[in-house]
Amino acid sequence: MPVILGSGEHRYRVVESWAKLPDGWDLKDVASVAVDSRDRVYVFNRGAHPMVVLSRDSDFVKSWGEASSIARTGSTSTPTTICTALTTGTTR
């Protein structure tokens, strides 16, 4: 039986392994998720690929931040910066 979160009109089904990542990649300790106007999903995590972008259908689009130490330092400012960039249209 799938896990359902929320209530009323706002109910969401958990889909394990939804993200279609390149072989050998995984998301570790996800700290923030955002969606842009084209329904791309931006996932900030503390793994080897800190910023991962997925299509609405879960296909891998791109990543960035691999050379950064932000993911390993536990910075709390990066997810806010990402969300601000998404709302202002300044994403890469």
mmCIF file as gemmi writes it, N, C-alpha and C atoms, coordinates in Angstrom:
data_model
loop_
_atom_site.group_PDB
_atom_site.id
_atom_site.type_symbol
_atom_site.label_atom_id
_atom_site.label_alt_id
_atom_site.label_comp_id
_atom_site.label_asym_id
_atom_site.label_entity_id
_atom_site.label_seq_id
_atom_site.pdbx_PDB_ins_code
_atom_site.Cartn_x
_atom_site.Cartn_y
_atom_site.Cartn_z
_atom_site.occupancy
_atom_site.B_iso_or_equiv
_atom_site.pdbx_formal_charge
_atom_site.auth_seq_id
_atom_site.auth_asym_id
_atom_site.pdbx_PDB_model_num
ATOM 1 N N . MET Axp A 1 ? 0.849 -1.179 0 1 0 ? 1 A 1
ATOM 2 C CA . MET Axp A 1 ? 0 0 0 1 0 ? 1 A 1
ATOM 3 C C . MET Axp A 1 ? 0.898 1.247 0 1 0 ? 1 A 1
ATOM 4 N N . PRO Axp A 2 ? 0.654 2.196 -0.921 1 0 ? 2 A 1
ATOM 5 C CA . PRO Axp A 2 ? 1.496 3.396 -0.99 1 0 ? 2 A 1
ATOM 6 C C . PRO Axp A 2 ? 1.233 4.336 0.189 1 0 ? 2 A 1
ATOM 7 N N . VAL Axp A 3 ? 2.241 5.091 0.548 1 0 ? 3 A 1
ATOM 8 C CA . VAL Axp A 3 ? 2.122 6.073 1.618 1 0 ? 3 A 1
ATOM 9 C C . VAL Axp A 3 ? 1.461 7.32 1.042 1 0 ? 3 A 1
ATOM 10 N N . ILE Axp A 4 ? 0.427 7.83 1.706 1 0 ? 4 A 1
ATOM 11 C CA . ILE Axp A 4 ? -0.27 9.053 1.294 1 0 ? 4 A 1
ATOM 12 C C . ILE Axp A 4 ? -0.023 10.113 2.362 1 0 ? 4 A 1
ATOM 13 N N . LEU Axp A 5 ? 0.423 11.283 1.928 1 0 ? 5 A 1
ATOM 14 C CA . LEU Axp A 5 ? 0.658 12.409 2.831 1 0 ? 5 A 1
ATOM 15 C C . LEU Axp A 5 ? -0.348 13.505 2.545 1 0 ? 5 A 1
ATOM 16 N N . GLY Axp A 6 ? -0.699 14.302 3.56 1 0 ? 6 A 1
ATOM 17 C CA . GLY Axp A 6 ? -1.624 15.41 3.382 1 0 ? 6 A 1
ATOM 18 C C . GLY Axp A 6 ? -3.054 14.994 3.632 1 0 ? 6 A 1
ATOM 19 N N . SER Axp A 7 ? -3.971 15.927 3.323 1 0 ? 7 A 1
ATOM 20 C CA . SER Axp A 7 ? -5.387 15.643 3.525 1 0 ? 7 A 1
ATOM 21 C C . SER Axp A 7 ? -6.228 16.495 2.583 1 0 ? 7 A 1
ATOM 22 N N . GLY Axp A 8 ? -7.493 16.135 2.453 1 0 ? 8 A 1
ATOM 23 C CA . GLY Axp A 8 ? -8.405 16.887 1.589 1 0 ? 8 A 1
ATOM 24 C C . GLY Axp A 8 ? -7.918 16.912 0.152 1 0 ? 8 A 1
ATOM 25 N N . GLU Axp A 9 ? -7.944 18.104 -0.455 1 0 ? 9 A 1
ATOM 26 C CA . GLU Axp A 9 ? -7.503 18.26 -1.84 1 0 ? 9 A 1
ATOM 27 C C . GLU Axp A 9 ? -5.989 18.168 -1.985 1 0 ? 9 A 1
ATOM 28 N N . HIS Axp A 10 ? -5.28 18.253 -0.885 1 0 ? 10 A 1
ATOM 29 C CA . HIS Axp A 10 ? -3.818 18.273 -0.907 1 0 ? 10 A 1
ATOM 30 C C . HIS Axp A 10 ? -3.261 16.964 -0.374 1 0 ? 10 A 1
ATOM 31 N N . ARG Axp A 11 ? -3.45 15.915 -1.162 1 0 ? 11 A 1
ATOM 32 C CA . ARG Axp A 11 ? -2.958 14.59 -0.799 1 0 ? 11 A 1
ATOM 33 C C . ARG Axp A 11 ? -1.908 14.183 -1.821 1 0 ? 11 A 1
ATOM 34 N N . TYR Axp A 12 ? -0.825 13.61 -1.324 1 0 ? 12 A 1
ATOM 35 C CA . TYR Axp A 12 ? 0.297 13.251 -2.187 1 0 ? 12 A 1
ATOM 36 C C . TYR Axp A 12 ? 0.736 11.827 -1.906 1 0 ? 12 A 1
ATOM 37 N N . ARG Axp A 13 ? 0.985 11.082 -2.959 1 0 ? 13 A 1
ATOM 38 C CA . ARG Axp A 13 ? 1.423 9.693 -2.856 1 0 ? 13 A 1
ATOM 39 C C . ARG Axp A 13 ? 2.951 9.65 -2.962 1 0 ? 13 A 1
ATOM 40 N N . VAL Axp A 14 ? 3.592 8.969 -2.053 1 0 ? 14 A 1
ATOM 41 C CA . VAL Axp A 14 ? 5.039 8.806 -2.08 1 0 ? 14 A 1
ATOM 42 C C . VAL Axp A 14 ? 5.396 7.814 -3.189 1 0 ? 14 A 1
ATOM 43 N N . VAL Axp A 15 ? 6.328 8.227 -4.068 1 0 ? 15 A 1
ATOM 44 C CA . VAL Axp A 15 ? 6.793 7.354 -5.145 1 0 ? 15 A 1
ATOM 45 C C . VAL Axp A 15 ? 8.29 7.134 -4.932 1 0 ? 15 A 1
ATOM 46 N N . GLU Axp A 16 ? 8.629 5.963 -4.426 1 0 ? 16 A 1
ATOM 47 C CA . GLU Axp A 16 ? 10.032 5.635 -4.173 1 0 ? 16 A 1
ATOM 48 C C . GLU Axp A 16 ? 10.818 5.658 -5.481 1 0 ? 16 A 1
ATOM 49 N N . SER Axp A 17 ? 12.033 6.157 -5.428 1 0 ? 17 A 1
ATOM 50 C CA . SER Axp A 17 ? 12.929 6.198 -6.59 1 0 ? 17 A 1
ATOM 51 C C . SER Axp A 17 ? 12.31 6.91 -7.785 1 0 ? 17 A 1
ATOM 52 N N . TRP Axp A 18 ? 11.562 7.984 -7.549 1 0 ? 18 A 1
ATOM 53 C CA . TRP Axp A 18 ? 10.929 8.756 -8.622 1 0 ? 18 A 1
ATOM 54 C C . TRP Axp A 18 ? 11.96 9.378 -9.55 1 0 ? 18 A 1
ATOM 55 N N . ALA Axp A 19 ? 13.026 9.933 -8.991 1 0 ? 19 A 1
ATOM 56 C CA . ALA Axp A 19 ? 14.036 10.627 -9.789 1 0 ? 19 A 1
ATOM 57 C C . ALA Axp A 19 ? 14.83 9.647 -10.64 1 0 ? 19 A 1
ATOM 58 N N . LYS Axp A 20 ? 14.879 9.916 -11.952 1 0 ? 20 A 1
ATOM 59 C CA . LYS Axp A 20 ? 15.67 9.078 -12.869 1 0 ? 20 A 1
ATOM 60 C C . LYS Axp A 20 ? 17.053 9.719 -13.007 1 0 ? 20 A 1
ATOM 61 N N . LEU Axp A 21 ? 17.951 9.307 -12.134 1 0 ? 21 A 1
ATOM 62 C CA . LEU Axp A 21 ? 19.293 9.88 -12.085 1 0 ? 21 A 1
ATOM 63 C C . LEU Axp A 21 ? 20.265 9.06 -12.924 1 0 ? 21 A 1
ATOM 64 N N . PRO Axp A 22 ? 21.389 9.675 -13.339 1 0 ? 22 A 1
ATOM 65 C CA . PRO Axp A 22 ? 22.418 8.905 -14.046 1 0 ? 22 A 1
ATOM 66 C C . PRO Axp A 22 ? 22.91 7.738 -13.18 1 0 ? 22 A 1
ATOM 67 N N . ASP Axp A 23 ? 23.401 6.699 -13.816 1 0 ? 23 A 1
ATOM 68 C CA . ASP Axp A 23 ? 23.906 5.525 -13.089 1 0 ? 23 A 1
ATOM 69 C C . ASP Axp A 23 ? 24.93 5.928 -12.037 1 0 ? 23 A 1
ATOM 70 N N . GLY Axp A 24 ? 24.774 5.394 -10.835 1 0 ? 24 A 1
ATOM 71 C CA . GLY Axp A 24 ? 25.698 5.66 -9.746 1 0 ? 24 A 1
ATOM 72 C C . GLY Axp A 24 ? 25.398 6.913 -8.938 1 0 ? 24 A 1
ATOM 73 N N . TRP Axp A 25 ? 24.426 7.709 -9.369 1 0 ? 25 A 1
ATOM 74 C CA . TRP Axp A 25 ? 24.067 8.929 -8.638 1 0 ? 25 A 1
ATOM 75 C C . TRP Axp A 25 ? 22.958 8.623 -7.639 1 0 ? 25 A 1
ATOM 76 N N . ASP Axp A 26 ? 22.946 9.39 -6.553 1 0 ? 26 A 1
ATOM 77 C CA . ASP Axp A 26 ? 21.823 9.345 -5.632 1 0 ? 26 A 1
ATOM 78 C C . ASP Axp A 26 ? 21.695 10.7 -4.952 1 0 ? 26 A 1
ATOM 79 N N . LEU Axp A 27 ? 20.563 10.911 -4.324 1 0 ? 27 A 1
ATOM 80 C CA . LEU Axp A 27 ? 20.309 12.147 -3.586 1 0 ? 27 A 1
ATOM 81 C C . LEU Axp A 27 ? 20.51 11.838 -2.113 1 0 ? 27 A 1
ATOM 82 N N . LYS Axp A 28 ? 21.349 12.626 -1.463 1 0 ? 28 A 1
ATOM 83 C CA . LYS Axp A 28 ? 21.64 12.408 -0.048 1 0 ? 28 A 1
ATOM 84 C C . LYS Axp A 28 ? 21.179 13.605 0.766 1 0 ? 28 A 1
ATOM 85 N N . ASP Axp A 29 ? 20.426 13.349 1.779 1 0 ? 29 A 1
ATOM 86 C CA . ASP Axp A 29 ? 20.03 14.386 2.731 1 0 ? 29 A 1
ATOM 87 C C . ASP Axp A 29 ? 19.487 15.62 2.01 1 0 ? 29 A 1
ATOM 88 N N . VAL Axp A 30 ? 18.353 15.469 1.334 1 0 ? 30 A 1
ATOM 89 C CA . VAL Axp A 30 ? 17.745 16.574 0.584 1 0 ? 30 A 1
ATOM 90 C C . VAL Axp A 30 ? 17.309 17.666 1.55 1 0 ? 30 A 1
ATOM 91 N N . ALA Axp A 31 ? 17.778 18.888 1.284 1 0 ? 31 A 1
ATOM 92 C CA . ALA Axp A 31 ? 17.495 20.017 2.171 1 0 ? 31 A 1
ATOM 93 C C . ALA Axp A 31 ? 16.44 20.956 1.614 1 0 ? 31 A 1
ATOM 94 N N . SER Axp A 32 ? 16.244 20.95 0.283 1 0 ? 32 A 1
ATOM 95 C CA . SER Axp A 32 ? 15.28 21.873 -0.306 1 0 ? 32 A 1
ATOM 96 C C . SER Axp A 32 ? 14.858 21.381 -1.682 1 0 ? 32 A 1
ATOM 97 N N . VAL Axp A 33 ? 13.604 21.662 -2.02 1 0 ? 33 A 1
ATOM 98 C CA . VAL Axp A 33 ? 13.068 21.317 -3.339 1 0 ? 33 A 1
ATOM 99 C C . VAL Axp A 33 ? 12.25 22.514 -3.812 1 0 ? 33 A 1
ATOM 100 N N . ALA Axp A 34 ? 12.385 22.844 -5.102 1 0 ? 34 A 1
ATOM 101 C CA . ALA Axp A 34 ? 11.61 23.941 -5.69 1 0 ? 34 A 1
ATOM 102 C C . ALA Axp A 34 ? 11.192 23.542 -7.091 1 0 ? 34 A 1
ATOM 103 N N . VAL Axp A 35 ? 10.155 24.191 -7.607 1 0 ? 35 A 1
ATOM 104 C CA . VAL Axp A 35 ? 9.656 23.937 -8.955 1 0 ? 35 A 1
ATOM 105 C C . VAL Axp A 35 ? 9.57 25.269 -9.684 1 0 ? 35 A 1
ATOM 106 N N . ASP Axp A 36 ? 10.021 25.299 -10.96 1 0 ? 36 A 1
ATOM 107 C CA . ASP Axp A 36 ? 9.961 26.553 -11.711 1 0 ? 36 A 1
ATOM 108 C C . ASP Axp A 36 ? 8.711 26.597 -12.595 1 0 ? 36 A 1
ATOM 109 N N . SER Axp A 37 ? 8.595 27.642 -13.395 1 0 ? 37 A 1
ATOM 110 C CA . SER Axp A 37 ? 7.401 27.847 -14.223 1 0 ? 37 A 1
ATOM 111 C C . SER Axp A 37 ? 7.245 26.805 -15.331 1 0 ? 37 A 1
ATOM 112 N N . ARG Axp A 38 ? 8.307 26.06 -15.619 1 0 ? 38 A 1
ATOM 113 C CA . ARG Axp A 38 ? 8.231 24.989 -16.624 1 0 ? 38 A 1
ATOM 114 C C . ARG Axp A 38 ? 8.112 23.617 -15.96 1 0 ? 38 A 1
ATOM 115 N N . ASP Axp A 39 ? 7.766 23.609 -14.679 1 0 ? 39 A 1
ATOM 116 C CA . ASP Axp A 39 ? 7.585 22.394 -13.88 1 0 ? 39 A 1
ATOM 117 C C . ASP Axp A 39 ? 8.846 21.56 -13.724 1 0 ? 39 A 1
ATOM 118 N N . ARG Axp A 40 ? 10.018 22.173 -13.904 1 0 ? 40 A 1
ATOM 119 C CA . ARG Axp A 40 ? 11.264 21.467 -13.608 1 0 ? 40 A 1
ATOM 120 C C . ARG Axp A 40 ? 11.432 21.457 -12.096 1 0 ? 40 A 1
ATOM 121 N N . VAL Axp A 41 ? 11.929 20.35 -11.584 1 0 ? 41 A 1
ATOM 122 C CA . VAL Axp A 41 ? 12.096 20.172 -10.145 1 0 ? 41 A 1
ATOM 123 C C . VAL Axp A 41 ? 13.575 20.356 -9.799 1 0 ? 41 A 1
ATOM 124 N N . TYR Axp A 42 ? 13.865 21.293 -8.897 1 0 ? 42 A 1
ATOM 125 C CA . TYR Axp A 42 ? 15.23 21.587 -8.454 1 0 ? 42 A 1
ATOM 126 C C . TYR Axp A 42 ? 15.407 20.979 -7.07 1 0 ? 42 A 1
ATOM 127 N N . VAL Axp A 43 ? 16.402 20.108 -6.936 1 0 ? 43 A 1
ATOM 128 C CA . VAL Axp A 43 ? 16.631 19.407 -5.68 1 0 ? 43 A 1
ATOM 129 C C . VAL Axp A 43 ? 18.014 19.77 -5.152 1 0 ? 43 A 1
ATOM 130 N N . PHE Axp A 44 ? 18.066 20.423 -4 1 0 ? 44 A 1
ATOM 131 C CA . PHE Axp A 44 ? 19.336 20.708 -3.336 1 0 ? 44 A 1
ATOM 132 C C . PHE Axp A 44 ? 19.571 19.598 -2.329 1 0 ? 44 A 1
ATOM 133 N N . ASN Axp A 45 ? 20.733 18.944 -2.44 1 0 ? 45 A 1
ATOM 134 C CA . ASN Axp A 45 ? 21.036 17.852 -1.52 1 0 ? 45 A 1
ATOM 135 C C . ASN Axp A 45 ? 22.505 17.897 -1.133 1 0 ? 45 A 1
ATOM 136 N N . ARG Axp A 46 ? 22.881 17.123 -0.135 1 0 ? 46 A 1
ATOM 137 C CA . ARG Axp A 46 ? 24.249 17.146 0.377 1 0 ? 46 A 1
ATOM 138 C C . ARG Axp A 46 ? 25.091 15.989 -0.166 1 0 ? 46 A 1
ATOM 139 N N . GLY Axp A 47 ? 24.741 15.528 -1.36 1 0 ? 47 A 1
ATOM 140 C CA . GLY Axp A 47 ? 25.5 14.471 -2.008 1 0 ? 47 A 1
ATOM 141 C C . GLY Axp A 47 ? 26.581 15.036 -2.912 1 0 ? 47 A 1
ATOM 142 N N . ALA Axp A 48 ? 27.13 14.186 -3.761 1 0 ? 48 A 1
ATOM 143 C CA . ALA Axp A 48 ? 28.223 14.583 -4.66 1 0 ? 48 A 1
ATOM 144 C C . ALA Axp A 48 ? 27.77 15.583 -5.727 1 0 ? 48 A 1
ATOM 145 N N . HIS Axp A 49 ? 26.478 15.645 -6.006 1 0 ? 49 A 1
ATOM 146 C CA . HIS Axp A 49 ? 25.909 16.548 -7.012 1 0 ? 49 A 1
ATOM 147 C C . HIS Axp A 49 ? 24.857 17.411 -6.299 1 0 ? 49 A 1
ATOM 148 N N . PRO Axp A 50 ? 25.295 18.536 -5.696 1 0 ? 50 A 1
ATOM 149 C CA . PRO Axp A 50 ? 24.434 19.31 -4.802 1 0 ? 50 A 1
ATOM 150 C C . PRO Axp A 50 ? 23.131 19.831 -5.411 1 0 ? 50 A 1
ATOM 151 N N . MET Axp A 51 ? 23.155 20.288 -6.654 1 0 ? 51 A 1
ATOM 152 C CA . MET Axp A 51 ? 21.956 20.839 -7.278 1 0 ? 51 A 1
ATOM 153 C C . MET Axp A 51 ? 21.593 19.969 -8.472 1 0 ? 51 A 1
ATOM 154 N N . VAL Axp A 52 ? 20.466 19.297 -8.398 1 0 ? 52 A 1
ATOM 155 C CA . VAL Axp A 52 ? 20.012 18.405 -9.457 1 0 ? 52 A 1
ATOM 156 C C . VAL Axp A 52 ? 18.691 18.947 -9.99 1 0 ? 52 A 1
ATOM 157 N N . VAL Axp A 53 ? 18.575 18.991 -11.315 1 0 ? 53 A 1
ATOM 158 C CA . VAL Axp A 53 ? 17.356 19.46 -11.962 1 0 ? 53 A 1
ATOM 159 C C . VAL Axp A 53 ? 16.729 18.29 -12.704 1 0 ? 53 A 1
ATOM 160 N N . LEU Axp A 54 ? 15.425 18.1 -12.483 1 0 ? 54 A 1
ATOM 161 C CA . LEU Axp A 54 ? 14.677 17.013 -13.109 1 0 ? 54 A 1
ATOM 162 C C . LEU Axp A 54 ? 13.473 17.581 -13.854 1 0 ? 54 A 1
ATOM 163 N N . SER Axp A 55 ? 13.055 16.895 -14.916 1 0 ? 55 A 1
ATOM 164 C CA . SER Axp A 55 ? 11.837 17.289 -15.617 1 0 ? 55 A 1
ATOM 165 C C . SER Axp A 55 ? 10.633 16.902 -14.761 1 0 ? 55 A 1
ATOM 166 N N . ARG Axp A 56 ? 9.467 17.374 -15.136 1 0 ? 56 A 1
ATOM 167 C CA . ARG Axp A 56 ? 8.257 17.012 -14.384 1 0 ? 56 A 1
ATOM 168 C C . ARG Axp A 56 ? 7.99 15.514 -14.435 1 0 ? 56 A 1
ATOM 169 N N . ASP Axp A 57 ? 8.558 14.837 -15.451 1 0 ? 57 A 1
ATOM 170 C CA . ASP Axp A 57 ? 8.394 13.39 -15.581 1 0 ? 57 A 1
ATOM 171 C C . ASP Axp A 57 ? 9.523 12.609 -14.921 1 0 ? 57 A 1
ATOM 172 N N . SER Axp A 58 ? 10.346 13.287 -14.148 1 0 ? 58 A 1
ATOM 173 C CA . SER Axp A 58 ? 11.423 12.723 -13.333 1 0 ? 58 A 1
ATOM 174 C C . SER Axp A 58 ? 12.715 12.45 -14.082 1 0 ? 58 A 1
ATOM 175 N N . ASP Axp A 59 ? 12.816 12.872 -15.352 1 0 ? 59 A 1
ATOM 176 C CA . ASP Axp A 59 ? 14.047 12.663 -16.119 1 0 ? 59 A 1
ATOM 177 C C . ASP Axp A 59 ? 15.118 13.667 -15.696 1 0 ? 59 A 1
ATOM 178 N N . PHE Axp A 60 ? 16.362 13.208 -15.631 1 0 ? 60 A 1
ATOM 179 C CA . PHE Axp A 60 ? 17.485 14.075 -15.296 1 0 ? 60 A 1
ATOM 180 C C . PHE Axp A 60 ? 17.657 15.124 -16.396 1 0 ? 60 A 1
ATOM 181 N N . VAL Axp A 61 ? 17.807 16.403 -16 1 0 ? 61 A 1
ATOM 182 C CA . VAL Axp A 61 ? 18.021 17.495 -16.944 1 0 ? 61 A 1
ATOM 183 C C . VAL Axp A 61 ? 19.461 17.979 -16.858 1 0 ? 61 A 1
ATOM 184 N N . LYS Axp A 62 ? 19.903 18.34 -15.65 1 0 ? 62 A 1
ATOM 185 C CA . LYS Axp A 62 ? 21.266 18.829 -15.45 1 0 ? 62 A 1
ATOM 186 C C . LYS Axp A 62 ? 21.571 18.885 -13.963 1 0 ? 62 A 1
ATOM 187 N N . SER Axp A 63 ? 22.826 19.204 -13.666 1 0 ? 63 A 1
ATOM 188 C CA . SER Axp A 63 ? 23.232 19.408 -12.273 1 0 ? 63 A 1
ATOM 189 C C . SER Axp A 63 ? 24.307 20.468 -12.251 1 0 ? 63 A 1
ATOM 190 N N . TRP Axp A 64 ? 24.547 21.019 -11.072 1 0 ? 64 A 1
ATOM 191 C CA . TRP Axp A 64 ? 25.669 21.93 -10.889 1 0 ? 64 A 1
ATOM 192 C C . TRP Axp A 64 ? 26.046 21.96 -9.415 1 0 ? 64 A 1
ATOM 193 N N . GLY Axp A 65 ? 27.227 22.512 -9.151 1 0 ? 65 A 1
ATOM 194 C CA . GLY Axp A 65 ? 27.7 22.64 -7.782 1 0 ? 65 A 1
ATOM 195 C C . GLY Axp A 65 ? 28.66 21.561 -7.348 1 0 ? 65 A 1
ATOM 196 N N . GLU Axp A 66 ? 29.063 20.689 -8.263 1 0 ? 66 A 1
ATOM 197 C CA . GLU Axp A 66 ? 29.936 19.58 -7.9 1 0 ? 66 A 1
ATOM 198 C C . GLU Axp A 66 ? 31.26 20.047 -7.31 1 0 ? 66 A 1
ATOM 199 N N . ALA Axp A 67 ? 31.777 21.165 -7.744 1 0 ? 67 A 1
ATOM 200 C CA . ALA Axp A 67 ? 33.071 21.658 -7.248 1 0 ? 67 A 1
ATOM 201 C C . ALA Axp A 67 ? 32.921 22.48 -5.971 1 0 ? 67 A 1
ATOM 202 N N . SER Axp A 68 ? 31.701 22.647 -5.506 1 0 ? 68 A 1
ATOM 203 C CA . SER Axp A 68 ? 31.43 23.488 -4.345 1 0 ? 68 A 1
ATOM 204 C C . SER Axp A 68 ? 31.462 22.689 -3.051 1 0 ? 68 A 1
ATOM 205 N N . SER Axp A 69 ? 31.849 23.345 -1.978 1 0 ? 69 A 1
ATOM 206 C CA . SER Axp A 69 ? 31.818 22.693 -0.665 1 0 ? 69 A 1
ATOM 207 C C . SER Axp A 69 ? 30.519 22.983 0.066 1 0 ? 69 A 1
ATOM 208 N N . ILE Axp A 70 ? 29.59 23.709 -0.563 1 0 ? 70 A 1
ATOM 209 C CA . ILE Axp A 70 ? 28.323 24.075 0.085 1 0 ? 70 A 1
ATOM 210 C C . ILE Axp A 70 ? 27.574 22.845 0.575 1 0 ? 70 A 1
ATOM 211 N N . ALA Axp A 71 ? 27.518 21.809 -0.244 1 0 ? 71 A 1
ATOM 212 C CA . ALA Axp A 71 ? 26.753 20.615 0.127 1 0 ? 71 A 1
ATOM 213 C C . ALA Axp A 71 ? 27.322 19.944 1.367 1 0 ? 71 A 1
ATOM 214 N N . ARG Axp A 72 ? 28.618 20.03 1.556 1 0 ? 72 A 1
ATOM 215 C CA . ARG Axp A 72 ? 29.24 19.359 2.695 1 0 ? 72 A 1
ATOM 216 C C . ARG Axp A 72 ? 29.282 20.222 3.949 1 0 ? 72 A 1
ATOM 217 N N . THR Axp A 73 ? 29.084 21.533 3.816 1 0 ? 73 A 1
ATOM 218 C CA . THR Axp A 73 ? 29.18 22.405 4.975 1 0 ? 73 A 1
ATOM 219 C C . THR Axp A 73 ? 27.865 22.558 5.706 1 0 ? 73 A 1
ATOM 220 N N . GLY Axp A 74 ? 26.773 22.168 5.052 1 0 ? 74 A 1
ATOM 221 C CA . GLY Axp A 74 ? 25.476 22.309 5.695 1 0 ? 74 A 1
ATOM 222 C C . GLY Axp A 74 ? 24.961 23.728 5.665 1 0 ? 74 A 1
ATOM 223 N N . SER Axp A 75 ? 25.405 24.527 4.708 1 0 ? 75 A 1
ATOM 224 C CA . SER Axp A 75 ? 24.943 25.909 4.596 1 0 ? 75 A 1
ATOM 225 C C . SER Axp A 75 ? 23.431 25.943 4.453 1 0 ? 75 A 1
ATOM 226 N N . THR Axp A 76 ? 22.788 26.839 5.174 1 0 ? 76 A 1
ATOM 227 C CA . THR Axp A 76 ? 21.333 26.954 5.065 1 0 ? 76 A 1
ATOM 228 C C . THR Axp A 76 ? 20.932 28.078 4.13 1 0 ? 76 A 1
ATOM 229 N N . SER Axp A 77 ? 21.894 28.843 3.605 1 0 ? 77 A 1
ATOM 230 C CA . SER Axp A 77 ? 21.535 29.959 2.742 1 0 ? 77 A 1
ATOM 231 C C . SER Axp A 77 ? 21.302 29.522 1.299 1 0 ? 77 A 1
ATOM 232 N N . THR Axp A 78 ? 21.905 28.432 0.861 1 0 ? 78 A 1
ATOM 233 C CA . THR Axp A 78 ? 21.798 28.032 -0.54 1 0 ? 78 A 1
ATOM 234 C C . THR Axp A 78 ? 20.369 27.689 -0.962 1 0 ? 78 A 1
ATOM 235 N N . PRO Axp A 79 ? 19.587 26.891 -0.212 1 0 ? 79 A 1
ATOM 236 C CA . PRO Axp A 79 ? 18.223 26.634 -0.67 1 0 ? 79 A 1
ATOM 237 C C . PRO Axp A 79 ? 17.408 27.911 -0.834 1 0 ? 79 A 1
ATOM 238 N N . THR Axp A 80 ? 17.588 28.88 0.049 1 0 ? 80 A 1
ATOM 239 C CA . THR Axp A 80 ? 16.875 30.145 -0.077 1 0 ? 80 A 1
ATOM 240 C C . THR Axp A 80 ? 17.306 30.857 -1.346 1 0 ? 80 A 1
ATOM 241 N N . THR Axp A 81 ? 18.6 30.868 -1.621 1 0 ? 81 A 1
ATOM 242 C CA . THR Axp A 81 ? 19.115 31.496 -2.831 1 0 ? 81 A 1
ATOM 243 C C . THR Axp A 81 ? 18.537 30.819 -4.054 1 0 ? 81 A 1
ATOM 244 N N . ILE Axp A 82 ? 18.446 29.51 -4.041 1 0 ? 82 A 1
ATOM 245 C CA . ILE Axp A 82 ? 17.899 28.768 -5.168 1 0 ? 82 A 1
ATOM 246 C C . ILE Axp A 82 ? 16.443 29.139 -5.388 1 0 ? 82 A 1
ATOM 247 N N . CYS Axp A 83 ? 15.648 29.153 -4.337 1 0 ? 83 A 1
ATOM 248 C CA . CYS Axp A 83 ? 14.237 29.503 -4.47 1 0 ? 83 A 1
ATOM 249 C C . CYS Axp A 83 ? 14.07 30.933 -4.963 1 0 ? 83 A 1
ATOM 250 N N . THR Axp A 84 ? 14.897 31.845 -4.488 1 0 ? 84 A 1
ATOM 251 C CA . THR Axp A 84 ? 14.843 33.229 -4.943 1 0 ? 84 A 1
ATOM 252 C C . THR Axp A 84 ? 15.189 33.304 -6.417 1 0 ? 84 A 1
ATOM 253 N N . ALA Axp A 85 ? 16.197 32.57 -6.854 1 0 ? 85 A 1
ATOM 254 C CA . ALA Axp A 85 ? 16.59 32.569 -8.268 1 0 ? 85 A 1
ATOM 255 C C . ALA Axp A 85 ? 15.459 32.019 -9.128 1 0 ? 85 A 1
ATOM 256 N N . LEU Axp A 86 ? 14.76 30.998 -8.653 1 0 ? 86 A 1
ATOM 257 C CA . LEU Axp A 86 ? 13.668 30.435 -9.424 1 0 ? 86 A 1
ATOM 258 C C . LEU Axp A 86 ? 12.539 31.436 -9.596 1 0 ? 86 A 1
ATOM 259 N N . THR Axp A 87 ? 12.214 32.167 -8.544 1 0 ? 87 A 1
ATOM 260 C CA . THR Axp A 87 ? 11.102 33.114 -8.64 1 0 ? 87 A 1
ATOM 261 C C . THR Axp A 87 ? 11.466 34.358 -9.436 1 0 ? 87 A 1
ATOM 262 N N . THR Axp A 88 ? 12.755 34.668 -9.539 1 0 ? 88 A 1
ATOM 263 C CA . THR Axp A 88 ? 13.157 35.855 -10.295 1 0 ? 88 A 1
ATOM 264 C C . THR Axp A 88 ? 13.613 35.504 -11.696 1 0 ? 88 A 1
ATOM 265 N N . GLY Axp A 89 ? 13.673 34.221 -12.02 1 0 ? 89 A 1
ATOM 266 C CA . GLY Axp A 89 ? 14.052 33.801 -13.358 1 0 ? 89 A 1
ATOM 267 C C . GLY Axp A 89 ? 15.537 33.888 -13.656 1 0 ? 89 A 1
ATOM 268 N N . THR Axp A 90 ? 16.363 33.803 -12.628 1 0 ? 90 A 1
ATOM 269 C CA . THR Axp A 90 ? 17.796 33.933 -12.839 1 0 ? 90 A 1
ATOM 270 C C . THR Axp A 90 ? 18.519 32.591 -12.76 1 0 ? 90 A 1
ATOM 271 N N . THR Axp A 91 ? 17.822 31.509 -13.033 1 0 ? 91 A 1
ATOM 272 C CA . THR Axp A 91 ? 18.473 30.201 -12.983 1 0 ? 91 A 1
ATOM 273 C C . THR Axp A 91 ? 19.376 30.012 -14.186 1 0 ? 91 A 1
ATOM 274 N N . ARG Axp A 92 ? 20.274 29.063 -14.07 1 0 ? 92 A 1
ATOM 275 C CA . ARG Axp A 92 ? 21.206 28.766 -15.17 1 0 ? 92 A 1
ATOM 276 C C . ARG Axp A 92 ? 20.551 27.924 -16.212 1 0 ? 92 A 1
